Amino acid sequence: MSDSQTVSVTINGHVYTADCDPRLTLADFIRHKCGLTGTHLGCEHGVCGACTIMVDGRTARACLMLAVQVDGSTITTVEGLASGNELNPLQEAFWDNHGLQCGFCTSGMLMCATELLEENPDPSAEEVREGISGNLCRCTGYDSIVKSVLAAAEKMRS
Amino acid sequence: MTVIGERIPRSDGQSKVSGEAIYGVDYAEPGMIWGALLRSPVSSGRITRLDTTAAMAMPGVHAVLTAADAPDAYAGWVLRDQRLFAVDRVHFEGQPIAAVAADTLAQARAAAAAIDLEIEPLPAVVDLDHALSPDAPLVHPDWESFVPTAGPDFPRGGNLAAESISDPPGVDEAFARAHRVISDEFVAQRQYQAYIEPKSAVGIFRDGRYTIHTAHQFPYNVRDRVSQFLNVRPSAVRVVGHTIGGGFGAKLDASLEPYAALLSRAVRGLAVKLVNTRTEDLITCPSREGAITRLRSAVDAEGNIIARELEVIADNGAYSGEMPWLASIALHCARGVYRAGPTRVVARLVYTNTTPTGAFRGVNGTYLYHAVERHMDHIAAELGVDRLEYRLRHLFTDGEELLNGQVLDDAGILRQGFEAIEAAAPWAELQAEKRPYRGIGIGAAWWLTNPSAGTAVVKMHEDGTVAVVTAATDNGSGAVSMGVTQVVAERLGIPPADVHIALPDTDVAGFDGGSQGSRTTRIVGKASQIAADEVVEKLKNVAAGLLEAAAEDLEVAEGTVRVKGVPGKSMTLAEVAVTAMNTVGPIQGTGSFVTPFPDFNPGCATGLMLPSFPTPTYHVHLAEVEVDPVTGNVRVLRYLVAQEVGRVISPDGTYGQVMGAVTQGIGYALHESLRIGEDGRYRERTLESYRLPLAGDVPRVEFFPLEHPDPDGPFGAKGVGEGPVLLPAAVIANAVSDAIGKPFNQIPITPEEVLAAIQS
């Protein structure tokens, strides 16, 4: 067995420190060591995007990283989007515009859209479609997700 | 003020956008340990060695179980043909052979891999036609010993898992006098439901009973299956449901649940959790069955179809699940929605050494309508008649009597569907504007709303809000989080936010037929409406004395019980509910509902297990596509749906179902290739190679709801969710065939096939 390593990382403003197997994925670290189950695992090989998080301000697939890679990093997961119990405009827009059904892809969609709107605060519908095309949703057919992101963008610009 | 037909925020929205929702795969128990399964690496073979000694000695291992540790029982939804673990023989790749419980998931998986297993491979039965030939090996040589789960046995034998045949008089005579006979063969691949949450289960053996936590569409079915596998009575199993990360039919039967239960018993009641890897999930999922459909139509000199033959051979996989029930759907779809004279229908379901198939939204209908609607295009082309004109000429009308004797009183709605599509996309204009490599397809369908029973208790809290206790599940559709919620809110005159619907628990809520066949809003909505009506009556009776009015002069509205027409004479629901505590006791109501099967002729067919289609709905779809002649890619430019919906309860939910189902249909038509090799194993094994539709692959669906409120449904509601998946393969295949000028009779239509057709 390999020796465990100590990983310390700031997630949603809290510092989490845990000993972990060097092979532990970041997704499993977040879900099991930190108890943040909002980051969902759909495929465990970087295809579905459900586990998308922010690592030092950039989106990443938590299933494709190891926990030891993020020692000292700052991470945002879906649980970090709201301020207390107040949802942020993207979360509100997904809820208001039926941008989710089962909701399992939603965490990853929200994180992906967060980065999208940071880079392009006024995207066209086509740009949103392109932007979320790396995330799989099996329920909605994507249209309501596009609508949600556009609604959030509008609200965030005003 | 009404909430029916209004947009409301779904009750699970906050938890889903905040990451707080606990899905089945997130669920954990104190002291929980982990399980893993050893699955067969081959699709057919004989187990020659199975030694768990080394695995048992691995770190952290608590138990290793094989068939020797499981009850000697057979289980199955329709036919009891399946054991918990393979015994001697393996019948499909992925079939469980052993189960391990260990402290961590990694330890459990390592121990499963350390089990000493040797299998002598045997020939696999894969090809559907060959499976029925006399020289094919039998998938189950002991098929005669299998017992139906309920009721009498049904037509089956050898590799024939089920058969339904309808052979009315006059078919051969009509073919003999036909002006021409048009024949086609259609092939459809399997389709993986590909919900984003993989399957999981937590099992607990405590107080001599099994408790199972799972994210499941049909908790009561899990209860029944676990009780069969573990050979205990159903009430010895309690199933608790959690938020479901998609299902689409694949989470209607038990999967990991009985293994979690048995492992927990073996480790003296510690909770044991199993979770599929994505590849395990894909290769063992009860996917939509592959099928071969052969159609022959006899046409007279005027172009009328005077007789038809439909033969469908569908892939059951190695075990039957729900599939025998569904074989008779071919009878209901054989003519589509067009008059076609006497029709002989032969539906055969065959055992193969492949993963058992099962329910996927629009069961059987997707490939049957693909076949029928492609065939209609072919007939019209042979006759030199416009495809739309030909359909309209033969379209069902009010009072149409079907092959099973069922009468469709309202089939004239179909014409309204065609008119709605015509208004938005005039056929003549589409034809006139056609450019090279563009094509148009049109088709129509009818479908059922699943009639299975449901029940609900509506209980009034002392603060004027209500809880609804039901085993209904919201698979994401919003049928519970919006539909049933709205029905109850409307009936009680309270805001939807004051209606709280519990997650399912089979120890608490009565039987529910699960989220399948578009039934939840209609069946559970109706049961909840009946329960709410009882609450209304009790509220009035309690309030009557307080308001000094007769109960019949009272109404429950806007959060109050009030005297009709007398402003100011009212009490809040909370006041009435508190008063009731001292007079009649807590106020609650109960409702149950089931839709009876419409009348049919029982002599019309053998093997008629799904005899007629309750609560029919009608559907017309049109697609416009563009083919890239260089890459072979097909792009769907426009997609239109006109759908009869009874009454729209939730506009977001309704449109969400249509948009989502059409997207799954586009995937089925163009992208989702799930091939089976000659060895019986899937070629596609991950979500990387199994290609789901992406955001850029689907246009916004133009949707035209046709409302014809059903007097039996809650506020007129009928099923919505399944119908829109029936036709995309049909109309897209018609459109691609139109674009290229060559028939595409296989699903999916991959770029390789498009290029081959262009180049040939």
Interface residues (C-beta under 8 A of the other chain):
Chain A: D21 R31 L36 T37 G38 T39 H40 L41 G42 C43 E44 H45 V47 C48 A50 T77 V78 E79 L81 A82 L87 Q91 E92 F94 W95 D96 H98 L100 Q101 C102 G103 F104 C105 T106 S107 L110 V128 R129 E130 I132 S133 N135 L136 C137 R138 C139 T140 G141 Y142 D143 S144 I145 V146
Chain B: P9 R10 D12 G13 Q14 K16 V17 S18 G19 E20 A21 I22 Y23 V25 D26 A106 Q193 A194 Y195 I196 E197 P198 T243 I244 G245 G246 G247 F248 T277 R278 N475 G476 S477 G478 D652 G653 Y655 G656 M659 G660 A661 V662 T663 Q664 T686 L687 E688 L692 P693 L694 A695 G696 V698 R700 V701
